[in-house]
Amino acid sequence: MDSIGIVPILSSKAPAYDGPGKAGIGCFWLDGSSGAAAMVSGITLLLQEAYKTLNNDKNPPAALIKATLINSADDVGNSGIDFESGYGRANAWRAMQILQQKQYYNEIITKEETLTFPINIPTNAKNLKITLAWSDIPAAPNAEKALVNDLDIILYHAASQQNWLPWVLNHFPHPDSLAQLPTRKADHLNNVEQITLENPIPGNYDIQVNGFNITTNFQEFSIVYQFDTLNHFQWTFPAQK
C-alpha cells in the first residue's frame, strides 16, 4: 500500500474461494508487493529474535508472530477489517510492544474444551484489540472449505454481563456485499479471529476460547491483546511521510 494506506487497484484482494479474508496485513513500499513482502519478512525476523531474547532462546510459535503482526497493525481504509486492506498496515513498533509487555497467551485446546484467559483493562484504556490465531492442519485436496480445526473466541465482562464476538465480513460474491463493514458473529471460516472495543469498561475481562471442531488430538493457538492509553503522548522519530 502507499504511504497513506491506500491499496493499489492492481493489488490482490480477498476473499478466498471458500470465503475467508486472505488480505492479511499490508505494508508501505514504493515498488509494490515485492518490497512490502520483504519489509514484513524483516519485521517478522525481528519479532522472532526479540521473543527468543525474552524467553531463554526459545523459538516463538508461528501463530504468535502472526497474531502479533495482525493485532498491532494500524487500521486503514474502511473501519475495521476489510477485503482490501485486511487487518491494516504493519506497525513494527507496536508489534514489539506486545512481546516486550508479554501481552499474549500460548496454549493448546481439545475438541469442545473451553479455556479462559484473564486480562485487566485500566480506567484510561481505549481501543482494546484482541486477536486469536492458530496454524491449522492442511485440508484435503479440493475440499469445499479450507478450515479444518475450528476455534471460537468470545470476550466476556462479568461485572456488566456483556460479551463480544469477533468481527466477520460478508463474503457473498457481489461488490455491495464485499464492501460491507464487518459484523460481530461466530467465525467458522478463518484461522484468525479478532475482537475490538473502542471504549472498554475498566475492569477484569475473560477471553474465552472454545474448541468448536477439532479433528486432531489437540490444537495449539496464540492470543495477543493490546490497548491505547488516554492522555498519553510519545514522540516517535523518524516518522513516515
N, C-alpha and C positions, 0 to 999 in steps of 0.2 A: 504494500500500500504506500501511498505517498506521504509526505511529511505532515499532512493534516488528517490522515486516517481514511482517505478515500481509496477504495479498491478499484483498480482499472477495469474497464469493461471486458478486456480480454482475459482477465484472471479467472481461474476456475471457481465455480460456485457449487454449493451444496443444493439439495440433499443428494445422498447416495441412492442407489436403485431401490433399496428397501425402506427408505425414509430417514435414516439418521442424518444429523447435520455434520458433515465431514469437513466444514470450513476450518475448524480448529482455531488457531490464532494467526494474526498477520504480523508483519514487521516492515518497517520503513527501509527501503533501499532503492537506489536510482536505477539499477539495471534489472529490476523485476524479481521474479521468484528465485532465480539462481542466487542472487546476493542475499535476499531475505532468508532463504533456507540456510545459507551458510551462517548468517548472523544468529539465527535461533539455535543452530547447532553449537555455536560458540557459547551462547548463554547456557545451554544445557550442560556443556562440559564444565563451566564454572560452577554451576549448581552441584554437579556431581562431586567436584573437588571440595567444595565447601562442606557438603554433607559428610564426606569421608574425614575431613579435618575435625568436624564436630562430634563424630561418632566412632572414634578409635579405628580409623581406616576401613570402616565397613562400607560396602557399596550400597547406594540407595536403591530401593525398588523403582523400576521404570514407571510404575503408576504414580508414585510420589512425585517424581520430577514432572510428569505430565500434568498432574493436578496442580502443582505449584506454578507452572508456566501459565495455565489457564486461569487459575484463581487470581493471579497478580496482574493479568492483562488489563489495560485501560479500555473502557468501553468506548467504541467509536461507531459511527453510522447510526442505525436505529437504536432506540433504547433497549438495552439488554442484548441477549444473544440473537443472531440473525443468520440467514443463509449466505450473506455476502462477506461480512467481516468476522463471522464466527463469534468467539468469546472476546474479541477485541485485539488490541495491539500489544505486543510483548513489552514487558517492563522488567528489565533485569534487576533493577534496584529493589523493587517491591518483592520480586520473587526471592531474592536473597534474604530479605527481612523475615519471610516465613520460616526459612530454615534456621536462621540465627535465633529467632524467638521461639523455635520449636512449636509452632502453631500447626501441628499436624498429628495424625494418628496412622499407624500401620498395623493392620490386623488381618485375621483370617475368619471366614464365616462359612457355615454349612447350610444346607437347604432348610428353609423355613425358620432358621435361627434369627433372633433379633439381638443386636448389640447396641449398647448405649454409651455415648461419649459426652462427658460434661464440658461445657465452656461457660465462662463468666464474661458478661458484657458490662463494662463500666458505664457510668452516667453520661460521659461525654463522647460516647461512641456513635458513629454514623456509617452508613454504607457497609453493613455486615455482608460478607460473601463467603459461602461455603461450597467446596467442590469435592465430590466423590469420584474416584476413578479406579478402574481395575483393568488388568491385562487379561482379556478374555481368551479362551481357547479357540482355535480355528473352527469355523463352521464347515459342514460337509460341502463339497463342490456343488455349485448351482443351488444351494439352499435358498429357500424363499426369504428367510431372514438371517442376516449375518450374526446377530447377537445370539450367543449360546447360554452363558451363565448370566442371569438377570438379577441385579441387586436394586434395592429401592432405598431412598433416603427421605427422612422427614425431620424437620426441626420442630421441637416441642418446648413450649414455655409453660411450666407447671403453674406459676403464680397467676397467670391470666387464662390458663387452659386453652391456649391457642396453639395451632400447629400450621406449618407451611410446607408445601410440596415443592419439588423442583420446577424450573421453567422448561416448557416443552413447546416446540414450534409446530405449526401446521404444515405437514409435508404433502398435502394434496397437490397433484401436479397441475397447478394453474397459477399464473402470475399473481393474481389477487390473494390467493391462499398463502403462497410462499412469502409474500411481503407483509403478512400479518405479524403483529407483535406476539411474543410468547405468552402462554397462559400457564397457570400452576396446575399440574396434574401428575399422576404416576407415569414414569417413563419406562417403556418396555422395548425400546429400540436402540438406545445408546449405552456405551460403557463409560460415559461421563455424565454426571448429573450435577446441577448447580442450583443453589438456593441463595437468594439475596433478600435483604431487608434494608430499606433506605434509612428508616428511623427506628432501630430496635429498642424495645423497652429494656431498661437496665435490669440486670439480674442474672440468674442462673438458667441456662438452657441445656437441653439434651439433644444431641444429634443421634438419631436412631437409624440404624442400617439393618435392613431385612434381606435375608437370602431368599428372595421370591422364587427363583427357579435356578437351582444349581445342579448340573448333571455330573460333576466330578465330586470327589470326596470333600473338597473344600475349595474356597476361592479367596485368594489374597486381594486386599484392596487398601487404598490410602484415602484419607480425608485431610484436607487443609482448610484453614479458615483465616480470615483477615478482616480488619475494620479500620476505618479512618478515625481520627481523633479531632473533635471540635476545638476551636481556639488554639490550634497548634500549627506553627509555621516552621518549615525547614527549607533553607535555600539549597538548591541543587545546581551544580555547575560542572561541566559545561551543559548548557541547555540546548535541546534540539530545536531548530527553527524551521 
